[in-house]
Amino acid sequence: MVPVCGSESRTKGLGLGYSWSNFTECGVIVRLVAKMIEQGVEGKSISVLTTYSGQRVAISEHLLNCGIQDVLCSTVDSFQV
């Protein structure tokens, strides 16, 4: 868990209906993932779990925009299957 202040936004996208995302949290998560990779952790060894599908989409897009690949970003429900 990463406690972060920031406001949630209700978003609609990619046929997921309405969901929630917090772009401040996305930035913090991407910086943490980048730091882990910088320290030698392989992207394929990192999983980012979130409760909202909108947040999953936002984090995934932010990771790709920063050139970070091979990181699993999933909702808790999808990860448990």
C-alpha positions in Angstrom: 0.0 0.0 0.0 1.2 3.4 -0.9 -0.6 6.3 1.0 -0.8 9.2 -1.4 -2.9 12.4 -1.4 -4.6 13.3 -4.6 -8.1 13.4 -6.0 -9.9 10.6 -7.7 -11.5 11.1 -11.1 -14.4 9.2 -12.5 -13.5 8.2 -16.0 -15.0 6.3 -18.8 -12.8 4.4 -21.2 -12.1 1.3 -23.3 -15.5 -0.2 -22.8 -15.0 -0.6 -19.1 -17.9 1.6 -18.2 -17.2 4.2 -15.5 -14.4 3.6 -13.1 -12.0 5.6 -10.9 -8.4 6.8 -11.3 -6.0 9.0 -9.4 -3.3 10.5 -11.5 -1.2 11.5 -8.4 -1.1 7.9 -7.4 -0.2 6.8 -10.9 2.9 9.1 -10.9 4.0 7.7 -7.5 3.6 4.1 -8.6 5.5 4.7 -11.9 8.4 6.4 -10.0 8.5 3.4 -7.6 8.6 0.9 -10.4 11.3 3.0 -12.2 13.4 3.0 -9.1 13.0 -0.8 -8.7 14.1 -1.3 -12.3 17.0 1.1 -11.7 18.1 -1.0 -8.7 18.2 -4.1 -10.9 14.7 -5.7 -10.6 13.4 -7.0 -13.9 10.2 -5.5 -15.1 8.7 -9.0 -15.5 9.2 -9.6 -11.8 7.1 -6.5 -10.8 3.3 -6.6 -10.4 1.2 -3.6 -9.7 -2.3 -4.3 -8.3 -5.1 -1.9 -8.1 -8.8 -2.1 -7.2 -10.2 0.0 -10.0 -10.0 -0.8 -13.7 -9.7 2.9 -14.6 -6.6 3.1 -12.4 -5.2 0.0 -14.1 -5.6 1.6 -17.5 -4.1 4.9 -16.2 -1.0 3.2 -14.6 -0.5 1.0 -17.7 -0.5 3.9 -20.0 1.8 6.0 -17.8 4.3 3.1 -17.6 4.3 2.8 -21.4 4.7 6.5 -21.8 7.7 6.4 -19.6 9.2 3.5 -21.6 8.6 0.9 -18.9 7.6 -2.5 -20.3 7.0 -6.0 -19.1 5.4 -4.9 -15.8 2.2 -6.6 -14.9 -0.5 -4.1 -14.0 -3.8 -5.8 -13.0 -6.9 -5.3 -10.9 -7.1 -7.4 -7.7 -10.0 -9.3 -9.1 -8.2 -10.3 -12.3 -5.0 -11.2 -10.5 -6.9 -13.6 -8.2 -8.3 -15.7 -11.1 
